[in-house]
């Protein structure tokens, strides 16, 4: 396995599905024998993994297919959760696998008016779907992928047959899974994004948009089973080395000036803004006309959260208007981890600096809880945890 930290860019020109994802990653060089052996770590029914070359519209890629001898009845989410948790998979594959199936469970529960624990997985709970999802995660880990990005996702039209009967395209669960993800409609008369594909991409992709700046290391094509007239039915995954360790993205800055509000309200507003997806909220002292002291309210948020953030500022403060503009950012790569300390496991961030060095920062809330419950000064908690994480 490679130890390089790479970006996998999902170019979803014809959508995405579980088997297309698995095929594209295997086309990038993941050995079939190795992957099949790793999948045996999951307590599933007898299956085998087939991989064949497939050419469509002049492009050759890999078609991955999981063959199951005796498929069981529909599984509950709790069953799949136990299958993954009790396996010998790596912690990262377990974490992401559980996250993907959790998203699927919540979407299915909402569509069918059930609780998450009572959701029956039909197509997405089959052995082939589990192998597609876990196999894709194993393949990403094998290739040394540290970040997944994706293009916007296309929707087809028409209807698709499933265990619940004929459903409109995109399927109801797919629409819910792609909430907050950029999508667009096409006139292709079939399903382009399956629930499994939607769950994989919406869970793993850190951002959606054009291909990021990177040095391409490889390209893989995963081919679907359906033949499309006006485009190749496949998923392209571009593997690349980022030009810089810094991550880039675009967020929205929402601002307003306030000079006539009870300052006690600011704390309540800040809490509500964070609950609605704000990335940062700042109060900046300033002077306005007639030399009146005021506060510049500055909120950073994802672009999709603009309307809700603006509404909160206009409803919960004395502001009569807001202004907003896109803000480009460069940031250090970070990941949330569980840190083993003398106080037990606590949440922390692992941050990679431009020179490649790593620093670990514990979450303030976790440190505050330890200080209060164990009677240790907060500054001492930080010191002890800092020494253990060196």
N, C-alpha and C positions, 0 to 999 in steps of 0.2 A: 504494500500500500504506500502511496505517496504521502509525505508529511507537509507538502506545500499547501498554503492557505489560498484557495482559489474561489472565484465567483462562478456560479452556474447561472447563466442567463437563459430563461425559458422564452424562446421566440414562438409564441402560440399563434402562428398565422392560420392554423386550421383548428384551433382550440386545444384542449388537453384532456387526457384520460389517464387512468392508472396504467394500462398496458403500454400506451404511447410513452409515458414518462419512463417506465422501466426499460423499454426498448431503446430509447435515446441514450440513457445512461450506460446501458450495456454496449451500445455502439461506440461509446467513448473508451471502451477497453476493459470493462468489468467482466472477468471470466465467468462463463455460465456455471462451470463446475463449482467454483468457489462460492458463488451466490447461492446455488442450490444447497450446498453444504451448510451455509450460514442459516438459511431458512429452516433447516431441520432443527434449529434451536427452539423453534416455535412448536408447541404441541398441537399439531393440526392433522387432519386426515391425510391419507396417502396422496401425494401429488408428484408431478414432475414438471420441470421448467423447460419449455421448448423455445428455441431461438432460431429464426430463419431470416435470410435476406429477402427483402421485398422492395421492388422498384415501382414507383408511381410518378407519372409526369417526368420521367427521366432522372429522378432522384432515387438513389438506393439507400435504404436504411435497414433497421432491424425491427422485426415484429416479434414481440415477446408474448408467450401464451402459457398460462398455468393450466395444466391438465389435471383434473381431479377425478379420482376413481368413484368415490361415493360421497356426494355433497350432502352435508347435514341440513336439517331444517333451519329456518331463520334463527339467528343468534341474537341474544340481548346484548346491550352495551356492556353490562357487568361481566358477561362471559368473555367478551373480547378483551376487556380490561384485565381480567385474570390471566388470559392467555399471554398477553404481553408482559405483565408484571412478573409472572412466575417463570419467564423464559430466561435464557442465558445471554440475551442481547446486551449490547453496551448501554450504559446509562443514557447517552445522547439519543440512540435509536429508540429506547423505551420512552423517553420524555417526549420526543417528537411524534412517535406513533400514538401515544395516549392523547396528545394534543389534537392530532388529526381526527381520531375517532370520537373524541369529545365534541369537536365542532360538528361532526356528522350527526351525533346523537342529539345535540341541541337543535339542529336544523330540522331533523326528522320529527322530533317531539313537538316543535312549534307547528309544523305543517299538519300533523295528524292529531293535534290536541291532546297529547299524552305527556307524562312525565318522562324525564330522561331515562330513569331506571326501567321503565316499562316499554321503551322503544324496541321494536323488532327490526333488526337489520336484515333485509332481504338480499338484494344484489350486492350492496356494499359490505355485507357481513359474511359473504361467501369466502371459501378458502382462497379462491383466485384473487378476490379483492384485497384480502389481508396480505397475501403474498406480494401483490402489486405495491401496496403501500409500504410494508416493511422492507421489501426488496429494494424499492427506490431509496429508502433511507440508508440501507446498508451500502448501496452503490454510491450515494453521495459521500458517505463516510470513507469508503474505499478510495474515492478519487481525491480526497482531501479538500472537499468543498467547505468553506467557512461561511459563505453567504449565498443566498438564492435571490435573484431578481427576476422580474417577469415583464413581458409586454402586456398591454391591455388585452382583454380576453373577448373573442367574438362569440356572439350567440347566433344559432341557426333559427329556423322557423319550423312550424308543423307540430307533430305529436310524436311521442315515444311510448312504447308499450313497456310496462314494468309490472311488478307483483300487484300493484294497486289498480291496474287497468291502464287506460290510455291517459297520458298526461301531456299538457302543453309544453313545448320547447321554448325556453329552457325549463327544465323540471323545477317545481316549486322549491325543493330542497336546494337545488343549485343556486337559485336566485338569493336565498337566504345566506348561503355559504359565501357568496360573492359580495355581500354587503360591504361597502366602503372600498371595494376594488373597482378600478376603471374597466368598463365593458363597452361594447358597441354591437349594434345589430347588423346582420347580413341577410341576404336572400337565399342562403344555402338551406335547402329543405330537409334538414336533419339536425340531430343533436351534435353540437360541436364540443361543448364542455359538459362532461359527465359529473355527477356528484362526487365521485372519487377524485377526479382530476381537480375539481374546484376545491375540495378539501385540502388536497396536497399543496396546491399553489397558494391558496389564501392563508394557510398556516405557516408555510415556509418562507414566502417571499417577503423580504424586508422593504421592498419598494416596487412600484410599477412604473414603467415608462420606457424610453429608448434604451438601447444597450449602453451600459456604462463604459467609461474609458478604461480599457484593459488590453493587455497583450494576449491575443488568442492562443490558447494551448491545444485546443481540439474542438471538433464539432461532431455531434451525434444526432442522428435522425431516428425517431421512434415512429413506426408506421402503424396506422389503424387498419381495421378490417374493411371498412366501407370504401367504395370507389366514388370519388367526387369528380364532377365534370370540369369545374372551373378552377380547381386548385389541387395540389397534392394533399392527401389526407395524412398529415404527419405533424410531429412536434420536433422542432429543432432546439437542441440544448447546446449553447456555446460556452465552452469552458475557458476561462481567462484568468490571467494574473493581474491583479489591480496595479495601476501605475503608481499608486501611493497607498500607504497604510491608512491614510485619512479617508473617512467615508463622507460622501457628499449627498445632500438632499435639498429639497426646497420646501419650506414651510410658509405659513402665513403669519404676518405680524398684524395684530388688531390693536388699535390705540384709541384712547379718548382722554380729554382733559376734564378734571372734576375740581370745582372750587366751592361747592355749596352743599356738601354732604357730611352727615355725621360720621366721623372717622371710625366709629365702632362697627359700621357696616362693612368696612373693607375686608375684615377677616372672614365674614360670612360669604361675601362675593368670591373671594379667592378660593375658598373650599369648594364652592359650587362650580367654578370654572375648571378646577382640576378634575372634578367628577365628570365633567362633560368632554374631557379629552385634552385640555390645555397642557402643553409641554412645559411652559414656564409662565409665571405671572409676576410682574414687578410693579412696585409703586415708587415713582420717582418724584421727589419734591421739585417744584418749579414755581415761577412767578408769572402771572398772566397780566392782562391789561389792568390799568389803575393800580399796578403793583400788588395785586391780590395774590396771597399764597395759594397754591393749588397742587394737585397731584396728577402726574402723567401716568395713566394706567396702560401698561404695555403687556400684551398677551401673545405668546407664541403658540401656535396650534397647527395641526394637520389641515390641509386645504379643505378637506371635506367637512371639517367641524366649524367652518366660518359662520354659518347662519345661526347655529345654536349658541356659539360664543357671543356673537353680536347681539342676539336677542337677550341673553342674560345681562349684558352690560346695559342695555337700554331699559330692561324691566326692573333690574335690581339696584340700579344706581340712579343718580340724578342726571346722568349724561343724556343729551338730546341728539347725539349723533356719534358715529364711529368712523374711523378711516382704516383702511387695510391695504397691504401690499405684500407681494411675494418676497421672501428673504432666502437667499442661498446660504447654505451652511456647510462648513467642513468640521467634522468631529472625529474624535478618536474612537476606534472600534471598542465596543464594550459588550459584556454579556453578564447576565444575572447568574449567580452561582449560590450554592449552599456551602458555607465555610464551616469546617469543624473546628471548634474552639473549646476552651475549658468550660465555657458556659453552655455548651451544646451547639447544635447546628444553628447558624444565623444566616440571614440573607445578606449578600454582598455583591459588589460589582467588580469584575475583572476588566481592567482597562489597559489597552495596548498603546504604548507611547510611540512617537514617530521613529525612534531609534530601535524599536522592536522590544524594548524592555516592558515589563508588566508590573502594574501596581494593583493592589486589591484594596477596595474601600468598603467598609461595612456600612449597611444602611442605618441611618440615624434612628429610625423608629425602633429597630431591633436593639440598638445600643441603649436607647432610653429605657426600654422595657427591662433590660437586664439591670440597669442602674437602680431603677425603682424597686424591682422585686428582690434584689440581693443586697441593697444598701451599699453599693459600690459607687464612688464618685464617677460621673459620666466621663470625665477626662481620663480616669484610670482605666475604664472599660476600653476606651479607644487605644490607650497605650498597650494594654495586654493583648488585645486582638491584633494590633499592628505588629507586635513582635512575633506572634504566632504565624502570621501570614507572610513573613519575610522569607 
